[in-house]
Amino acid sequence: MLKTIPVEKMVPSPYQPREKFAKEGLEELASSIKSANILQPIIVRPHKGGYQIACGERRWRAAQMAGQDEVSAIVREMDDRTLQLYSIVENLHRLDLEAHEKEKAIHDIWTHHYEKEGKTKADLAKDIGMSASHITRLIDVYEERNIIPRRELRQALSTGDFEVTRGLQKPLRQELLEKKAREEISQTELEDIASVARSAPPEKQRMLVDEVVKETRKAHELVKIAKEEAEELAKGKTQRIEIRLGADENRLRRLAGSYTDIRTHLTVANIEMIKNETFRWKAVEILEKTREHCDRVLTQLEKRKWYQK
């Protein structure tokens, strides 16, 4: 049933997965409402002498910012599970919904309703248009997030961050996830480091991770130096020296023949092996342009994007 309802008679759903609404987005929507005076009806259910919003809280907030006293709403009778489903489906596929918000929404409706009613994750997946395996992923990761004590770090991590670090010892896993949350390592570096560590027995995971992080840091420093020299070269502050592209490129390809060689040679400690300053800069460029000829280097360098740091 479509009705016109005063905005003060409505309250948000307790199942709203979104923890905050971007002010800029609300202001844009409010401006659009003012200029066009058009607002898609909100869906509500009767609640304690007023109405509870099932779908459209963002529109309700923007309407108030636009100075509207009333909004159009579709009134429907529904139970708590249906109310929660409306809130989830409305927000679930929006790009700006944070990973932890999505996980919590799925976890809550599963534990509060579907699991208690003897339903399956496949039932929940069907109701919200998502695969059962994805439902399981979100629930599992939500339950793992508490490994990170600090809320702001916990919320900075993606669902995938927790998945790729499974199988690591808890203290090590927490440390890596916190490094990722603080942007000390990138997504691809996290994946690469976790992959290396998982291949080792638990007692050797720490040693391997420390080694890989150390080498990654050295590689970042090498590329930083190379880029600084490239900038100086572009400004004409460094004398141009002819690069023997054929010989130097082949030399670099041989160097890139294995991960062992990359770890051994492409470090600040051994940077003297590239004495020609211009070639140092060119080395980074060649690594990027000859991926198809360096398959083993591609596996490592493309994951870490060392040459783009």
N, C-alpha and C positions, 0 to 999 in steps of 0.2 A: 504494500500500500504506500503510495507516494504522498508525503505530507510536507508542509512548510513548518519548520520547528525553530524556535529561538535558540541561538547558539549556547546560551547559558544553561539550557536544559540538557545539554549533551556532556558526557564525560568520556575520556579515552578508555580504550580497552586495557585491562590489566595484562593482556597477552601481547601487547605491541612489542615486536622484536627490536624495533629501532630505539636506541638509547637516547639519541639526540637528532634534532632536525636542523639542517644547515640553514642559518639565518638568511644567507644570500638567496638560496633557492626559494624560501618562503616569501621573501620580499618580491622576487620575480613573479611568483604565482599570484601574490596579492595585487601587484600592479596589473597583471593580465585580467584578474577578476574585476578590478575597477574599470578598466578600459572597455572590456567586452561585456561585462555583467553576466557572464556565463560560468556556471559551476556545475560540473557533473554531480548528480545526486550522491549523497553519502548513504551508506547502509548502516542502519542502527537496529538495536533491539530494545524493547521496553525494559527499564531498570530503575527500581526505587522511585517511582513517580516521575522519572525523566527517561533519558535514553543513553545507552552505552554504544559507543562507536565500534562497529565491526570492521568497517572498511572506509577509509577516507579521512583519517585523522589529520593528515597533512593539509587537505583541502579545508577542513574545519578551522585549523589554525590560521591558514592564509585568509580565509573569509573574515575572521576577526580582525586581522591586521588591515584588511581592506575596509573595515568599518561596517561590515554587514551585521545586522541584528538577527537575521533569520537565514536559514539555508534549506534547500530542498533535500529531503531524505526519504529513502525507502525503508519502511519499518517492517521488520520480520521477526517472528518468534524463532528463537534458536537456543540450544543448550550451550554449555561452556565449551565443549569440544568443537562445535561448529563455529562458535565465535573465534576460537583460537585458530581454526583452519582459515577463516577469512583473513585474519591478521597476517598469517604466515604467507598465504598465497599472494596477497597483495604486494608484499615486500620481497619475497624470496628471490625473484629473478631480476631485481634491480641491481645495477652495478655498484651503487654506492652503499649497499648494505654490507657492513663489516663482517668478516669471517666469524668472529666470536659471537656476533648477534645472530647470525644464521644458525650456528651450531646450537646456541642456547634455545632458540625457538623450536628447533626440531627435537632437541633433547627433552624439553619441557612437555611438549604435546605427546611425546612418546611415553614418558614416565607417568604423567598425570592422567592420561586417558587411554591410549591404545594398549599399553602393556597391562594396565589394570583391567581392561575390558576383555583381555585374552586375545586381542587382535595381533597381527603380525606386522613386521616392518614393511612387508610387501603391501599390506592394506594401507598403511600410511603413505607409502610411495605412490600408490595409485591415486589416493585422494588429493595429493598436492602436485602430481605430475613430475615425479622424480624417480630415478631408479632405486631399487631396494639397496643396492650396494653403496650408493651415494648416501642414503639415509644412515647406513651403518657407519660409514666413514665419519660423518658429522657427529654422530652420537659418541663414537669412540674418542675422537679428538677433543670434544667438549670435556669429557671426563679426564683427559690427560692434561688439560691446560693448567691445572693447579700445581704442576711441577714447577711453574714459574711463580714465585711468591709476589713479585711486584706487579700490580694491576696494569700499569701503563706499559710495561714490557710485554706482559701476557697478551694484551690486546693488540700489540703491534705485529704479532706473528700471524701468519696465514695457516690455513688448514694443512697445506702441503708441507710447511716447515716441520710440523709435529710428525707427519707421516714419514718423511725421509730420515728422521733421526731415531725411529724405532729400532730396537736391537742394540742400542748403545747403553752403557752403564749409566744409571740415573744421574750421578754428579756431572759426568762428562756431557750427557745430553743437555742438562740444564745450562751448563756453561756455554755450549755451542748455540743454543737457542737464544740465550741472553746476548751473545755477541751479534747474532743476526738482528735481534730487536734493536740493538744500539747502533746498527749499521756498520759494525766493525768488519763484518764479512757480508758478501752478497748472497743472493739466493743460489746462484750456480755454485759458488764456493761452498756453501753449506751442504749442498747435494754431493759435491765431490768429496769433501772431507768426511761426511757421514758414510759414503760408500766405501772409502778406504778403511775407515775404522771398523765397519761391520764385517769386513773380510778377515779381521784378526780375532784371536781369542780375547776374551774379556780383559785378561791381565795385561795385554799388549795394546789395547785400544788407546790409552792415554799417550803412550810413547809415539804411536803413529800419528795421532792428531796433532801433537805438539810439533812433530817434524813437518807435516804438511802445512800447518799454519805458518811456521817459520819460513818455509820456501815460498809460500804465497806472498808473504810480506816482502821478501827479497825481490820477487818478480814485480810487485807493484812499484818498488823503488827503482828498479831498472827501467821500467816503462816511463816513470815520472822523469828520470834523468834524460831519457831519449826524447821525450816530448819537449822538455825545456831546451834541449839542444836544437831541436827542429824549429822552435820558435825563434831562437837566436839566428839560425840559418836563414829563416824567412825574412828577418829584418836586415839581412846583409851584414851582420856583425861577425859571422864566421866565414873564413875563406872557403870558397867552394873547392872541393877536391873531387876529381873524377872518380866515380865508383866503378869498379870492374864488375858490372852486373852479372856477367856469366859466371865468373869464378866465385864471386862473393855469394851469389844466390845458391850455387851448387854447394858451397861450403856450409851455408845455413841449412840447406836441405839435409845434408849429411848429419849436421848437428841435431836436426830435428827428427832423426831416425828412430829414437826411442824416448820414453818418458825418463829413463835413467839419465840420458844425455841432457835432457832439458833441465832436470833437477841439478845436475852436476855443473853445467856450464852457464846457463842463463840466470846467474845470480850476481848480485853486486860484488861479492867476494872475488869472482872471476871475470869481472867486467873488462879487465885489462886485455883479455883475449881479443876484444874488439877495439883496437887502438885508434883506428880511423874514426874521428868523431862523427863525420857525415855518415859513415857506414853504420854506426851505432843506431842512428835515427832510422836509416834505411832498413836495418834488420827488422824493426818492428813493422814497417810497411810491408816488407817482403813476407813476413809471417802471415800477415793478413791477406795478401793477394795470392798466395800460392797454397791455399788450403787443400785444394784437390790433389796436390803433389805431396802432401805431408799428412797422410791419414792418421798416423799415430799422434802427431802433434795436435791435430784437430780435436781429437778426443779430449786432450787435457786443456789446451789453450782456449778452445771455444767454450768449454764449460766455465772456465774461470774468467774469460774475457780479459786476460792480463793486458793485452795490447790496447784495450779501450779505457783503462783506468786513468 
